[in-house]
Amino acid sequence: MSKKYQRMLAVLIVLLLAAELVHMGLGEKTEEEGEVVVERPLLIWYTDPDIQDYMEAAASETASRYQVEVRAELVSEVDYIENISERSVAEEMTGPDLYVASSALLEKAVLAGLAVPVTDSGLSGTYSEKAVQAVTYDGAAVARPFYIETCFMLYNQYYVDPEEAPRNMEDVLIYAENFESDEMTERVEHIFKWNVADVIDNYMFLGAYTDLGGVNGDDKKQVDMDLEKVTECMAYYQSLNQFFAIDADTVTSEEVIQEFIDGKSVFTIVNVPMLAELDRAVAAGEVPEYPTERTVTGEDGEEYTETVSYDPFYQVAPLPPLTDALASRGLSVTNSVVVNPYSSNVKAAEACARYLTQERADRLYEEAKKLTACKSLLGESKEEKEQPVMGYQSLYDRLLGQKETPAAGADSKYLTVYEAYEAAAEVPKIMELSNMWLQLEVVLADIWRGADAGEKMADFKGLLETQLN
């Protein structure tokens, strides 16, 4: 190649890079200097320490990629929106240019004037309808979905044949009544154990008959509870204490998942961080070895030996209905990235928000034990909709940091988690309901210990009505 063409190619590359930087909005070219500059470093706030590694790595990569200083700062969740507002409207703006917030905080953020509407035409193609609803307030998307949280069931496949997975909670009780220990199940100490002190884990027992603000969670007129059905569900919830005798005063999520890892529990209800801890233990070989054969009795009454091998040893299932007559519905939280309109670099902040929630989001599980809300990374893009499981394979590899392809069907368990998220009710954005979870936690604990379910739920429904009026 001649020097003339080399120079032309170099100029072309520089022009392309400059155009990309301007397109991404990460700086403005001054007429005098022709440089990409911003008025001050981009500042990102977040409150969850679990995402610290992810946020710091993302800030560093963004800064390196676009030659713009970016800082990610872990701050207290106490008075989070209030502190952002105070710092933003001060004489010198020292608040964040963008920040991570759960869907529950979005009404407060919007009413405080702290959210730039998201006007991307492809938002619904990048995220599921459920995720978009989670960041929608008063008919407009006000943030970008970041990562999701919800609950789902796990069961040990060495104890429960996947073809006989429970259809509802009644099947779990039948399993408990018929359970007999053998060489395969000798480690079992609990048929079903979950964190009964966690309000999100327990919400499934009343969620099917409770409406917390409509599909977008922002309509006060759509806060309601079918008291008769909820009371039936709560009575059923209380009856489970007779079967499983879980101490609400001492149980923890850490204990629950560790006992499942150790093969001590058959069924459990977990959240995404607990699943990530389970996957970490599996990858590290910190799970017991199970017998590779077991003796079974055929329909003819003859005994024979059956080879058994599951990789992984567990399976994910949606939250089951309680009975054939009583449904269940879990709870979800969608964390999002909000752009602060008080930022002097709104376009740069928007570009950074896209990078956090889309381009880099496939690393969330590996680095932060979070599952991305970006469905275009889940084999749900326009090109991959026909083969969602296969499309998810590359993301699965990234989730666990694996170079080799996992066992066939291993990725489907993550799709089940997303299905559970899609079916769950999102936490409401309504500010008057912000303290309802602490109150509900007390109510559920009292019912678990034997309080009258009807009276407790009637009082709780009355409390909700009082707070809204």
Salt bridges, closest charged atoms under 4 A:
ASP48 OD2 - LYS370 NZ 2.93
ASP50 OD2 - LYS370 NZ 3.84
GLU61 OE1 - ARG360 NE 2.77
GLU61 OE2 - ARG363 NH1 3.08
GLU82 OE2 - LYS108 NZ 3.06
ASP97 OD2 - ARG40 NH2 3.10
ASP120 OD2 - ARG144 NH1 2.90
ASP171 OD2 - ARG167 NE 3.34
ASP224 OD1 - LYS461 NZ 3.85
ASP249 OD1 - ARG449 NH2 2.42
GLU255 OE1 - LYS193 NZ 3.05
GLU259 OE1 - HIS190 NE2 3.16
GLU259 OE1 - LYS193 NZ 2.95
GLU277 OE2 - ARG280 NH2 2.89
GLU277 OE1 - LYS369 NZ 3.52
GLU286 OE1 - ARG280 NH2 2.81
GLU306 OE1 - ARG294 NE 3.00
ASP324 OD1 - ARG167 NH1 3.80
GLU359 OE1 - ARG65 NH1 2.76
ASP362 OD2 - ARG398 NH1 3.11
GLU367 OE1 - ARG360 NH1 2.95
GLU426 OE1 - LYS130 NZ 3.84
GLU432 OE2 - LYS220 NZ 2.71
ASP446 OD2 - LYS456 NZ 3.15
